Amino acid sequence: GSIGPYRAWWDVTHYDITVKPDFATKSIKGTTCIAFIATAAGQRMQIDLQQPLEINSITFSAPSGAADVHFTRDGNVTWVDLPQALTTGMSGVLAIQYHGVPREAVHPPWDGGWIWKTDAEGSPWMSLACQGLGASVWYPCKDTQSDEPDSAALHITVPDSLQAIGNGRLRKVVKNEDGTSTWNWAVVNPVDNYDLVPSIGKYAHIHDVY
């Protein structure tokens, strides 16, 4: 989308995305932390999350402390009113908890959304097609291609029988007590927000040395 007044005054520096998909219900829940810096004075922010996904809460953290913030939904846009006005050079983090049934891709990648498929053996295979539709189809973000974060992290929780492949390098896999594992990936270079995509399935790992 275009750069309106509530997008123009701040710059995304980092996305930290946690997501847990449920194959049976075709739903997701997660938390996205958006680190940003003010490039001009501002207090109201435009955050994008496409319906029918719903936001549970938004917390703003700054060096002065953390607080829940007031927000209103207007279609696919969420207006966030920070508890204080920021001036140029100030930084902060929005932590956005959300859930719901995301738009499903009808004919990926041309008609985008979340992809819920099975492989030839009947195991779940899940991913995204969102370059044309926008990354906000599955996580809250500043959904414009002109603002790349400097870095990003993906934390994807899936059943132990599956692998969750993300962008960048795998940092660690954490075994949870409920029969799931969380795969933690890190990107250390600028990246388009629509390129941050999980690929979840029953993969075989092939390794070779040259």
C-alpha positions in Angstrom: 0.0 0.0 0.0 0.9 3.7 -0.1 2.9 5.5 2.6 0.2 7.5 4.5 0.9 9.7 7.5 0.7 6.9 10.0 3.3 4.8 8.1 5.7 7.6 7.1 7.1 8.6 10.5 8.5 5.2 11.6 10.9 2.6 10.2 10.8 -1.1 10.9 14.1 -2.5 12.1 13.2 -6.1 13.1 10.3 -8.6 13.0 10.2 -11.3 15.6 7.4 -13.7 14.5 6.0 -16.6 16.6 3.3 -18.7 15.0 1.6 -22.0 15.8 -0.6 -23.4 13.0 -3.4 -26.0 13.6 -3.8 -28.2 10.5 -7.1 -29.7 11.6 -8.9 -26.4 12.0 -6.8 -24.4 9.4 -6.2 -21.8 12.1 -3.1 -20.0 13.5 -2.2 -18.2 16.6 0.9 -16.2 17.3 2.7 -13.1 18.5 4.6 -10.6 16.3 7.1 -8.2 17.8 7.8 -5.2 15.6 10.9 -3.2 16.5 11.0 0.3 15.0 12.6 3.7 15.1 11.0 7.0 14.7 12.3 8.9 11.7 10.0 11.9 12.5 7.6 12.8 15.4 4.5 10.6 15.7 2.1 8.8 18.0 -0.5 7.0 15.8 0.7 3.9 13.8 -0.9 1.9 11.0 -0.5 -1.8 11.5 -1.8 -4.2 8.9 -3.5 -7.6 9.5 -5.9 -9.0 7.0 -9.3 -10.2 8.1 -10.6 -12.6 9.4 -7.5 -12.7 11.6 -8.2 -11.0 15.0 -5.9 -9.1 17.3 -6.0 -10.1 21.0 -3.8 -7.4 22.5 -1.0 -4.9 21.7 1.8 -3.9 24.1 4.3 -1.1 23.5 7.7 -1.3 25.1 10.3 1.5 25.3 13.3 2.3 27.5 10.8 4.0 29.8 8.7 0.9 30.3 5.9 -1.2 28.8 2.2 -0.7 28.6 -0.9 -2.0 26.8 -2.0 0.3 24.0 -5.4 1.3 22.7 -6.1 0.1 19.1 -9.1 0.1 16.7 -9.7 -2.1 13.7 -10.8 -0.6 10.4 -11.0 -3.5 7.9 -7.5 -4.8 7.3 -6.0 -1.8 9.1 -5.4 -1.5 12.8 -4.8 2.0 14.2 -2.5 2.0 17.2 -2.3 4.9 19.6 1.0 4.9 21.6 0.8 6.0 25.2 3.3 8.8 24.4 4.4 10.8 21.4 7.8 9.8 20.0 10.4 12.2 18.5 13.0 11.5 15.9 15.5 8.9 16.9 13.4 7.3 19.6 12.7 3.5 19.3 10.2 1.0 20.6 8.7 -2.4 20.2 5.1 -3.4 19.5 4.1 -6.9 20.7 0.9 -8.0 18.9 -0.9 -11.2 19.9 -3.4 -12.5 17.3 -5.3 -15.6 16.2 -7.9 -16.9 13.7 -8.4 -18.6 10.4 -6.3 -16.9 7.8 -7.3 -16.6 4.2 -6.6 -19.8 2.3 -4.8 -19.8 -1.0 -7.2 -20.9 -3.8 -4.6 -21.1 -6.6 -1.1 -20.4 -5.2 1.0 -18.5 -5.9 -1.3 -16.5 -8.1 -4.2 -16.3 -5.6 -2.4 -16.1 -2.3 -3.0 -17.1 1.3 -2.1 -19.9 3.7 -1.6 -23.3 2.0 -3.0 -26.4 3.8 -2.1 -29.5 1.8 -1.0 -33.1 2.3 2.0 -34.8 0.7 1.9 -38.1 -1.2 2.0 -40.1 2.0 -0.8 -38.1 3.6 1.3 -36.0 6.0 0.5 -32.3 6.5 2.3 -29.7 4.3 1.8 -26.1 5.1 3.2 -22.9 3.7 2.3 -19.4 2.4 1.9 -17.5 -0.9 1.8 -13.8 -0.1 4.0 -11.7 -2.4 1.1 -10.3 -4.3 -1.5 -10.4 -1.5 0.8 -9.0 1.2 2.5 -10.5 4.3 -0.4 -9.2 6.5 -2.4 -12.1 5.3 -0.7 -14.1 8.1 1.1 -11.8 10.5 0.7 -8.2 11.7 3.2 -5.9 9.9 3.8 -2.7 8.1 2.6 -4.1 4.8 4.5 -2.0 2.3 7.3 -3.3 0.2 9.4 -0.1 0.7 10.1 -0.9 4.4 12.4 -3.9 4.8 13.4 -4.9 8.3 17.2 -5.0 8.9 16.7 -8.5 10.4 14.1 -11.0 11.4 13.3 -14.1 13.4 10.8 -16.9 13.0 9.6 -19.2 15.7 7.4 -22.0 14.3 5.7 -24.5 16.6 4.6 -27.8 14.9 3.9 -31.4 15.9 7.1 -33.4 16.6 6.4 -35.5 13.5 6.9 -32.5 11.2 9.8 -30.1 10.5 9.3 -26.3 10.3 11.6 -24.6 7.8 12.0 -20.8 7.9 14.2 -18.1 6.5 17.9 -17.6 7.3 19.7 -20.0 9.6 18.3 -22.5 12.1 19.4 -21.5 15.6 17.8 -24.3 17.6 14.9 -26.7 17.9 13.1 -26.8 21.3 11.1 -29.9 22.3 8.0 -28.9 24.1 6.1 -31.0 26.6 2.9 -31.2 24.5 4.2 -33.2 21.7 5.3 -30.2 19.6 8.6 -28.6 18.7 9.5 -25.0 18.1 11.9 -24.3 15.3 13.8 -21.0 15.7 15.2 -19.3 12.6 17.2 -16.0 12.3 17.7 -13.7 9.3 20.6 -11.2 9.8 20.2 -9.2 6.6 17.5 -6.9 5.2 14.5 -8.9 3.9 11.2 -8.2 2.3 8.4 -8.9 4.7 6.5 -11.1 2.2 9.6 -13.3 1.9 9.3 -14.4 5.6 7.5 -17.7 5.1 7.3 -21.0 7.0 7.4 -24.3 5.0 6.1 -27.1 7.3 6.1 -30.7 6.4 7.6 -34.2 6.8 10.9 -33.5 5.1 14.0 -35.6 4.6 17.3 -33.9 5.3 19.9 -34.4 2.6 23.5 -33.4 3.5 26.7 -33.5 1.4 30.1 -32.0 1.6 31.9 -30.5 -1.4 
